[in-house]
Amino acid sequence: MKKMDHEGYVILKQLVSDVQGAPYPNVVDNELYRIWYEHAQQVAIQCLEYIDKNLPKEKDSLPKF
């Protein structure tokens, strides 16, 4: 397995931070929740792109959603 570089750690740290800072979705139409959700989705996409680019062999062993 290839080691993660600084870029990967930055992206992963941002994703974890976003998930930890999630607002409680007591109302689905809550604007704060929508803004957070969109941001978290963008960072999640960056993580997946990083894995595809830098860890091509490992991506096959990751769970598919």
C-alpha positions in Angstrom: 0.0 0.0 0.0 1.3 3.4 -1.0 1.7 6.0 1.8 -0.6 9.0 1.9 1.2 12.3 1.1 0.5 15.7 2.6 -2.3 16.5 0.2 -4.2 13.3 1.2 -3.9 14.1 4.9 -5.1 17.7 4.3 -8.2 16.4 2.4 -8.9 13.7 4.9 -8.5 16.1 7.9 -11.0 18.5 6.2 -13.5 15.8 5.6 -13.3 14.5 9.2 -13.6 18.1 10.5 -16.7 18.7 8.3 -18.4 15.5 9.5 -17.6 16.4 13.2 -19.0 19.9 12.7 -22.3 18.7 11.2 -25.3 20.7 12.4 -28.1 18.6 13.8 -30.7 18.1 11.0 -33.8 18.7 13.1 -35.5 20.2 10.0 -34.6 18.8 6.6 -35.2 22.2 5.0 -32.7 23.9 7.4 -30.4 26.2 5.4 -27.5 25.7 7.7 -27.7 21.9 7.2 -28.0 22.3 3.4 -24.9 24.5 3.3 -22.9 22.0 5.5 -24.1 19.0 3.5 -23.0 20.5 0.1 -19.6 21.4 1.5 -19.1 18.0 3.0 -20.1 16.3 -0.3 -17.5 18.4 -2.1 -14.7 17.3 0.3 -15.9 13.7 0.1 -15.6 13.9 -3.7 -12.1 15.3 -3.3 -11.2 12.3 -1.1 -12.5 9.8 -3.7 -10.6 11.6 -6.5 -7.4 11.5 -4.4 -7.9 7.7 -3.8 -8.5 7.1 -7.5 -5.4 9.1 -8.5 -3.0 8.0 -5.8 -4.1 4.6 -4.6 -5.5 2.9 -7.7 -5.0 -0.7 -6.4 -6.5 0.1 -3.0 -9.7 1.6 -4.4 -10.9 -1.9 -5.4 -10.8 -3.1 -1.8 -12.8 -0.1 -0.5 -16.5 -0.6 0.2 -18.7 0.6 -2.7 -21.7 2.7 -1.9 
